[in-house]
Amino acid sequence: MQVAYQTGVTSDTYVKQRAWQKASLQQCPLHPQGGCGLARHGTYCRSTVPGVRVARWYCRKAKTTISLLPSFLAARLAGTLDEVEEAVAASEGTLPLEVVAGQLRPDIELPGALRWLRRRRNAVSVALLAAVTLVPALGGCDLSIKAVRDRLGTTSALVELRRLCSGQLAQMAAPIGFAHHRPRRDDRAESFQHKTGADPPS
């Protein structure tokens, strides 16, 4: 389980200050009344952001760990929110996605780069849709990074949205919030799916 740690600093400052050592969780998000045996449970690193460590707690009653994710880190995607934002913003221009993906990820082959970029575009699109309905200042705003940046007056729109939607992050999809985004399943199509094995007798 993840909860936001509003650090108000960049990743570089977070690492220099070793801010994970100062992180504190006042109450268990699952048992705010207490009595669940909440205890600090060390840290773990995010390899895609060198030097960053995430403080973690353990709830004995729920048998689950709770991570304090720094406000600049993307949830369920590698890297920072600013890095995700820049990738999506680059894809909103006039260049074909194949060109943008190749420029952003020259270290991997084009099909992998396209999957990498589309994963970020799809996740941010879902998150922006939720944010526009939750943040009054975004009423009627287009679902694009450029439009949200202009409306909020910031170059770090996703970080700012995490702050503005702090009370709803458990229900918001990644990379801003911490909920899983599951595509809708077509039950009608699924009903025609054959089971494994030979066809039944006619």
Sequence and secondary structure as in RCSB ss.txt:
>XXXX:A:sequence
MQVAYQTGVTSDTYVKQRAWQKASLQQCPLHPQGGCGLARHGTYCRSTVPGVRVARWYCRKAKTTISLLPSFLAA
RLAGTLDEVEEAVAASEGTLPLEVVAGQLRPDIELPGALRWLRRRRNAVSVALLAAVTLVPALGGCDLSIKAVRD
RLGTTSALVELRRLCSGQLAQMAAPIGFAHHRPRRDDRAESFQHKTGADPPS
>XXXX:A:secstr
 EEEE   S HHHHHHTTGGGT    S SS TT  S  EEEEEEE TTSTT EEEEEEETTTTEEEEEEETTB S
SSSSBHHHHHHHHHHHTSSS HHHHHHHH TTS HHHHHHHHHHHHHHHHHHHHHHHHH GGGTT  SSHHHHHH
HHT S HHHHHHHHTGGGTTTSBTTTS B       HHHHHT   SSS    
